[in-house]
Amino acid sequence: MARPSPQLYEQAQRVICYLARHRNIGLRYEADGSRLHGMSDSDWAVKHSASGYVSNYCRAAISWGCKKQATVALFSCEAEIVAASEATKEAVYLDRFITELGDPSYGPVPLSVDNQAAHDMAHTPEHHARI
């Protein structure tokens, strides 16, 4: 952006003023031994559901995302499983990244899912062929 428009320049100034007024607000990372933890959720819709996840480490969010699902979920449990799958991929990446930084891995990363049916399907192997 070598030559920003006047409107873009004005918006950038507003952001800088906001940051200057609120410099005491931010994410606080506490080195208290808390491990990586993920949470996922979905919003089931008739056409395309939405997936969302957040990954926490040292009591603060380090990664989050939200996007429309590529496939059409036939029921809410399926939409939750797709969201949990996206959160799991991110958790595996973050666990490996944190391990490379020198913090040891503590085994599987806990993932919170707020749909009981999706939770039961993930923990019951005989249902895996039905999804």
C-alpha positions in Angstrom: 0.0 0.0 0.0 2.4 2.6 -1.2 -0.3 5.2 -1.8 -3.3 4.6 0.5 -6.6 6.4 -0.2 -7.7 9.2 2.2 -10.4 6.9 3.5 -8.0 4.0 4.2 -5.5 6.5 5.9 -8.3 7.8 8.1 -9.3 4.3 9.1 -5.7 3.4 9.9 -5.4 6.5 12.1 -8.6 5.4 14.0 -7.0 2.0 14.7 -3.8 3.5 15.9 -5.7 5.9 18.2 -7.7 2.9 19.6 -4.6 0.9 20.3 -2.9 3.9 22.0 -6.0 4.4 24.3 -6.2 0.7 25.2 -2.6 -0.3 25.5 -3.3 -1.9 28.9 -5.7 -4.5 27.4 -4.3 -7.7 25.8 -3.8 -11.4 26.1 -1.9 -12.5 29.1 0.1 -15.7 28.9 0.8 -17.3 32.2 3.6 -19.9 32.6 1.7 -22.0 35.1 2.1 -25.4 33.4 -1.4 -25.4 31.7 -1.3 -27.4 28.5 -2.7 -27.0 25.1 -6.5 -27.4 25.0 -8.9 -27.0 22.1 -12.6 -26.2 21.7 -14.9 -26.6 18.7 -18.4 -25.7 17.8 -20.6 -25.5 14.7 -23.7 -23.8 13.5 -25.8 -26.3 11.6 -27.6 -24.8 8.6 -29.7 -26.2 5.7 -27.1 -25.5 3.1 -23.6 -25.1 4.5 -22.9 -25.1 8.2 -20.2 -23.0 9.9 -17.3 -24.5 11.9 -15.3 -22.7 14.6 -12.5 -23.5 16.9 -10.2 -22.0 19.4 -6.9 -23.3 20.9 -5.7 -22.2 24.3 -2.2 -22.5 25.7 -1.0 -21.0 29.0 -4.5 -19.7 29.7 -4.8 -17.6 26.5 -6.0 -18.1 23.0 -3.2 -18.8 20.5 -5.2 -19.9 17.5 -8.7 -19.6 16.3 -10.7 -19.9 13.1 -14.2 -19.9 11.6 -15.3 -20.9 8.2 -18.1 -22.3 6.2 -18.1 -26.1 5.8 -17.3 -27.4 2.4 -19.9 -30.2 2.6 -23.6 -30.2 3.5 -24.2 -31.8 6.9 -27.4 -33.8 7.1 -27.8 -33.3 10.8 -26.2 -31.2 13.6 -24.1 -34.1 14.9 -22.4 -34.4 11.5 -21.7 -30.6 11.4 -20.1 -30.9 14.9 -17.9 -33.8 13.8 -16.6 -31.7 10.8 -15.9 -28.8 13.2 -14.1 -31.1 15.6 -12.1 -32.5 12.7 -10.9 -29.0 11.8 -10.0 -28.3 15.5 -8.1 -31.6 15.7 -6.0 -30.8 12.7 -5.1 -27.4 14.2 -4.4 -29.0 17.6 -2.0 -31.6 16.1 -0.1 -28.8 14.3 0.1 -26.7 17.4 1.2 -29.6 19.6 4.1 -30.4 17.2 5.0 -26.7 16.9 5.1 -26.2 20.7 7.2 -29.4 21.0 9.7 -28.0 18.5 9.9 -24.9 20.6 11.1 -27.0 23.5 7.9 -27.6 25.6 7.3 -31.4 25.8 4.1 -32.9 24.5 1.7 -34.2 27.2 0.0 -36.8 24.9 -3.3 -36.3 23.2 -4.6 -32.7 23.2 -8.0 -32.4 25.0 -10.8 -31.2 22.7 -14.1 -29.9 24.0 -17.2 -30.6 21.9 -20.6 -29.3 23.0 -22.7 -31.9 21.2 -23.2 -35.1 23.1 -24.0 -37.2 20.0 -20.8 -36.1 18.3 -18.9 -36.9 21.5 -20.4 -40.4 21.8 -19.7 -41.1 18.1 -16.1 -40.1 18.5 -15.6 -42.4 21.5 -17.6 -45.4 20.1 -15.7 -47.3 17.3 -18.7 -49.2 16.0 -20.4 -45.9 14.8 -17.4 -44.8 12.7 -18.5 -46.6 9.5 -21.9 -44.9 9.6 -20.6 -41.4 9.3 
